[in-house]
Amino acid sequence: AKQLEKHLEWQSLLARRHAPVVRRELHKKGSRELRIDRLPPKVKELFIASRAKEWASWLSYNTIKFLSQKEQREVPLDRILDLRFVDTDKNDAERGDRSYDELECKAKSRLVVPGFKDPDALAGKLQTASPTLTAEGTAVIGQLAASRGWELHQGDVDSAFLNSREIDREIFVRAPRGGLPA
């Protein structure tokens, strides 16, 4: 009975995943990018703290080597990528028309490198695929687990990009407009 229940849960999930009306509801919460210069001061402070936390992550994983002025002058300008912060409110989708007073902002900031501007990627010298599991693959794993009575677990890696393996080339980046947190 328990296996049948799990099977029916997966069938229900698959039916919902393919329904266009429901797909909008499954839209990732907090995915709308915000401009913090247009936010109320109290909310802006949350994003300033979120940016500082993100920058601290970059520093803690030793992802950045600061160049001397002499070294900076030797870097070809077309090899420099401009960093930028992407700021989102994880409560945005849930908030709807409510104000920040009615539902608190859950600030999330990511410091991103615009890889689509990387000269090596543009020249086709880099593998840019980012493999992910398809809906069908998820269904197969779920069905297999339900059929065999397996327990599934999922996880998330904090700062996954910063935890990746070392690369064998140098990427030169410039601080984002407005600078980096102190």
Contacts in CASP RR format, 6 or more apart in sequence:
PFRMAT RR
TARGET T0000
AUTHOR 0000-0000-0000
METHOD contacts of the structure
MODEL  1
AKQLEKHLEWQSLLARRHAPVVRRELHKKGSRELRIDRLPPKVKELFIAS
RAKEWASWLSYNTIKFLSQKEQREVPLDRILDLRFVDTDKNDAERGDRSY
DELECKAKSRLVVPGFKDPDALAGKLQTASPTLTAEGTAVIGQLAASRGW
ELHQGDVDSAFLNSREIDREIFVRAPRGGLPA
2 149 0 8 1.000
3 146 0 8 1.000
3 147 0 8 1.000
3 149 0 8 1.000
6 145 0 8 1.000
6 146 0 8 1.000
6 149 0 8 1.000
7 143 0 8 1.000
7 146 0 8 1.000
7 147 0 8 1.000
9 146 0 8 1.000
10 139 0 8 1.000
10 142 0 8 1.000
10 143 0 8 1.000
10 146 0 8 1.000
13 139 0 8 1.000
14 135 0 8 1.000
14 139 0 8 1.000
16 22 0 8 1.000
16 26 0 8 1.000
17 23 0 8 1.000
17 26 0 8 1.000
17 135 0 8 1.000
18 135 0 8 1.000
27 93 0 8 1.000
28 93 0 8 1.000
29 90 0 8 1.000
29 91 0 8 1.000
29 92 0 8 1.000
29 93 0 8 1.000
29 94 0 8 1.000
30 88 0 8 1.000
30 89 0 8 1.000
30 90 0 8 1.000
30 91 0 8 1.000
30 92 0 8 1.000
30 93 0 8 1.000
30 108 0 8 1.000
31 88 0 8 1.000
31 92 0 8 1.000
31 93 0 8 1.000
32 88 0 8 1.000
32 89 0 8 1.000
32 92 0 8 1.000
32 93 0 8 1.000
33 86 0 8 1.000
33 87 0 8 1.000
33 88 0 8 1.000
34 47 0 8 1.000
34 87 0 8 1.000
34 88 0 8 1.000
34 89 0 8 1.000
34 92 0 8 1.000
35 87 0 8 1.000
36 43 0 8 1.000
36 44 0 8 1.000
36 47 0 8 1.000
36 48 0 8 1.000
36 87 0 8 1.000
37 44 0 8 1.000
39 47 0 8 1.000
40 100 0 8 1.000
42 100 0 8 1.000
43 100 0 8 1.000
43 105 0 8 1.000
43 107 0 8 1.000
46 105 0 8 1.000
46 107 0 8 1.000
47 87 0 8 1.000
47 107 0 8 1.000
47 109 0 8 1.000
48 181 0 8 1.000
49 107 0 8 1.000
50 87 0 8 1.000
50 107 0 8 1.000
50 108 0 8 1.000
50 109 0 8 1.000
51 85 0 8 1.000
51 87 0 8 1.000
51 109 0 8 1.000
51 111 0 8 1.000
51 181 0 8 1.000
52 181 0 8 1.000
52 182 0 8 1.000
53 109 0 8 1.000
54 85 0 8 1.000
54 109 0 8 1.000
54 110 0 8 1.000
54 111 0 8 1.000
55 111 0 8 1.000
55 180 0 8 1.000
55 181 0 8 1.000
56 181 0 8 1.000
57 158 0 8 1.000
57 159 0 8 1.000
57 162 0 8 1.000
58 64 0 8 1.000
58 111 0 8 1.000
58 162 0 8 1.000
61 159 0 8 1.000
61 162 0 8 1.000
61 163 0 8 1.000
63 162 0 8 1.000
64 173 0 8 1.000
67 75 0 8 1.000
67 172 0 8 1.000
75 172 0 8 1.000
78 119 0 8 1.000
79 119 0 8 1.000
79 172 0 8 1.000
80 172 0 8 1.000
80 173 0 8 1.000
80 174 0 8 1.000
81 113 0 8 1.000
81 114 0 8 1.000
81 115 0 8 1.000
81 117 0 8 1.000
81 118 0 8 1.000
81 171 0 8 1.000
81 172 0 8 1.000
81 173 0 8 1.000
81 174 0 8 1.000
82 114 0 8 1.000
82 173 0 8 1.000
82 174 0 8 1.000
82 176 0 8 1.000
82 177 0 8 1.000
83 111 0 8 1.000
83 112 0 8 1.000
83 113 0 8 1.000
83 173 0 8 1.000
83 174 0 8 1.000
83 175 0 8 1.000
83 176 0 8 1.000
84 111 0 8 1.000
84 112 0 8 1.000
84 114 0 8 1.000
84 176 0 8 1.000
84 177 0 8 1.000
85 109 0 8 1.000
85 110 0 8 1.000
85 111 0 8 1.000
85 112 0 8 1.000
85 176 0 8 1.000
86 109 0 8 1.000
86 110 0 8 1.000
86 112 0 8 1.000
87 107 0 8 1.000
87 108 0 8 1.000
87 109 0 8 1.000
88 108 0 8 1.000
88 109 0 8 1.000
89 95 0 8 1.000
89 105 0 8 1.000
89 106 0 8 1.000
89 107 0 8 1.000
89 108 0 8 1.000
90 106 0 8 1.000
90 107 0 8 1.000
90 108 0 8 1.000
91 103 0 8 1.000
91 104 0 8 1.000
91 105 0 8 1.000
91 106 0 8 1.000
94 103 0 8 1.000
95 102 0 8 1.000
95 103 0 8 1.000
111 176 0 8 1.000
113 171 0 8 1.000
113 173 0 8 1.000
115 121 0 8 1.000
118 126 0 8 1.000
118 171 0 8 1.000
120 126 0 8 1.000
120 169 0 8 1.000
121 128 0 8 1.000
133 141 0 8 1.000
141 152 0 8 1.000
142 152 0 8 1.000
144 150 0 8 1.000
145 151 0 8 1.000
145 152 0 8 1.000
157 163 0 8 1.000
END
